[in-house]
Amino acid sequence: MNKHYKLFVIFALIMIGIFAIKLTYDHKATQKIKELSIQYEAESIADFLVAFRNTYQDIFIRNHATLNVSNIDFLPVKTTNEIAKIFSELNTKSKIATVSDRPRNPENLANKRQLEVIKYFVAHKDKKSFFQTIGEKHYYSQPLYISQKCLSCHGKREDAPQIINENYSAAYDYQLGDLRGIIDIEVRQSKLSLLLEENQDKTIFFVLILLSLILSTSFLYARYHSKLSKLVFETSLALERANHTLEDRVQDEIAKNRAKDQKLFQQSRMAQMGELLSMIAHQWRQPLGSIAATVSNIEVKMSMDKYDLETKEGAQDCKKFLDKKLGNIDSYVQNLSTTIDDFRNFYNPNKESTVGTINAPIHKALDIIKSSLRSTGIEVLEKYESTRSFSMAEGELMQVFLNIFKNAQDNFKEKGSINPKIFITSVDTSDGVEVYISDNGGGIPEAYIAQVFDPYFSTKNKKNGTGLGLYMSKIIIQEHHDGKLSVNNRYNGAEFVIYIRDREK
């Protein structure tokens, strides 16, 4: 047998099995609905009879009626039986009876099935009803328990009314709560049951038609599968060749993009290096001026022969003066050296990771630019709450913070901001750290805010901006530190949010 036909046979058997399960499930569901419908109908009839019976009992008791020959036939049990007979005659689909295992009227003696139901209620006093199906017939039963009202006729015989005592010799000595008998209702199929059966027949017919269509379609598919397989095989070969070509092209494009990003990164570094040199020159101006002033002071002192070097006291005073001034010069030189170290650490191409808090690269970036910020009247407000240590490329993060600080400074200058301020906050998160850097410089125009991280896009004038700083900052944060860099306008300025995930978490 052809393998395609084998598959067809297997598929057909599976479909037949599925539909068989479906039909079985639907049949059971239909039967359950039928039973519930019949049970509900019977329950309504039983509730009506119980309500009628209780009403008659209340009438007798409320009116203090004395039982006698003329009204004994109006006892609740007798009237209930009469109503049940009349209802059964009028409604040929239902048959009602009130029966007991100890009846006073022999007509009310329970049959074998009803006796089993009575035993069930005796053993299960918590049950309110019993439903069973025998062949085409359905039976619903409700228990009748002895209440306080019933004890006057069914308690001790000597306490029963005289007319009851004279006419009945059975059904005495019941206790409160004992089972007196049952209301038993035989219900044949209702209209709803017939409709359900009709609907089930239609469902079976529809399923058979659908199954025939599926099997015929499967047969046609198996018959022509060889041609399709050949076509699919040839197409797969063509796609495989195309995929190899596409993969090569993708790798080429990835390599080109990496080269492009590297070039942009270098351009950004060169542009920032020019800004850093300007910052260094600005930071060096004060210590160099102080060194020049100190040297000039020494020269003046020495040229004016302020100290008599011939005497021991004069030589000591001169030595103290020179020691003090040389100490000042050494302090200024250390300041110059620190500035050079900061610049070297920033521009060091070595990307070896260091472990520390996010506050360290922020401090180092501020050390480089603080003199320039101070000279333009920019106040920096710092709030460091982050204490988490993690692995980072510190030099690259310094570049990110410097870019943001420098952008804020340039924005203040272009807009002529009054009382310019930069706010820095660092906090720990459940899996990393976040840094919020905001200013009061008026914010970024909404038309540009979605483009600020694009390469070569700048809101500065052409002579002051390359459009690479924020682009490279985003690459450093997202690709090198598995984080996220975003910006939005908040209050009266822009706010940059830097999130860095702790990779050890």
Stockholm file with secondary structure:
# STOCKHOLM 1.0

chainA/1-505         MNKHYKLFVIFALIMIGIFAIKLTYDHKATQKIKELSIQYEAESIADFLVAFRNTYQDIFIRNHATLNVSNIDFLPVKTTNEIAKIFSELNTKSKIATVSDRPRNPENLANKRQLEVIKYFVAHKDKKSFFQTIGEKHYYSQPLYISQKCLSCHGKREDAPQIINENYSAAYDYQLGDLRGIIDIEVRQSKLSLLLEENQDKTIFFVLILLSLILSTSFLYARYHSKLSKLVFETSLALERANHTLEDRVQDEIAKNRAKDQKLFQQSRMAQMGELLSMIAHQWRQPLGSIAATVSNIEVKMSMDKYDLETKEGAQDCKKFLDKKLGNIDSYVQNLSTTIDDFRNFYNPNKESTVGTINAPIHKALDIIKSSLRSTGIEVLEKYESTRSFSMAEGELMQVFLNIFKNAQDNFKEKGSINPKIFITSVDTSDGVEVYISDNGGGIPEAYIAQVFDPYFSTKNKKNGTGLGLYMSKIIIQEHHDGKLSVNNRYNGAEFVIYIRDREK
#=GR chainA/1-505 SS CCHHHHHHHHHHHHHHHHHHHHHHHHHHHHHHHHHHHHHHHHHHHHHHHHHHHHHHHHHHHHTTCCCCTTTGGGSHHHHHHHHHHHHHHHCTTEEEEEEBSSCSSGGGBCCHHHHHHHHHHHHCTTCCCEEEEETTEEEEEEEEECCTTTHHHHSCGGGSCHHHHHHCCSSCCCCTTCEEEEEEEEECCCHHHHHHHHHHHHHHHHHHHHHHHHHHHHHHHHHTHHHHHHHHHHHHHHHHHHHHHHHHHHHHHHHHHHHHHHHHHHHHHHHHHHHHHHHHHHHHHHHHHHHHHHHHHHHHHHHTTCSCTTSHHHHHHHHHHHHHHHHHHHHHHHHHHHHHHHHHHHHCCCCCCEEECTHHHHHHHHHHHHHHHHHTTCEEEEEECCCCCEEECHHHHHHHHHHHHHHHHHHHHHHTCSSCEEEEEEEECSSEEEEEEEESSCCCCTTTTTTTTSTTCCSSCTTTCCSCHHHHHHHIIIIISSEEEEEEEETTEEEEEEEEECTTC
#=GC SS_cons         CCHHHHHHHHHHHHHHHHHHHHHHHHHHHHHHHHHHHHHHHHHHHHHHHHHHHHHHHHHHHHTTCCCCTTTGGGSHHHHHHHHHHHHHHHCTTEEEEEEBSSCSSGGGBCCHHHHHHHHHHHHCTTCCCEEEEETTEEEEEEEEECCTTTHHHHSCGGGSCHHHHHHCCSSCCCCTTCEEEEEEEEECCCHHHHHHHHHHHHHHHHHHHHHHHHHHHHHHHHHTHHHHHHHHHHHHHHHHHHHHHHHHHHHHHHHHHHHHHHHHHHHHHHHHHHHHHHHHHHHHHHHHHHHHHHHHHHHHHHHTTCSCTTSHHHHHHHHHHHHHHHHHHHHHHHHHHHHHHHHHHHHCCCCCCEEECTHHHHHHHHHHHHHHHHHTTCEEEEEECCCCCEEECHHHHHHHHHHHHHHHHHHHHHHTCSSCEEEEEEEECSSEEEEEEEESSCCCCTTTTTTTTSTTCCSSCTTTCCSCHHHHHHHIIIIISSEEEEEEEETTEEEEEEEEECTTC
//
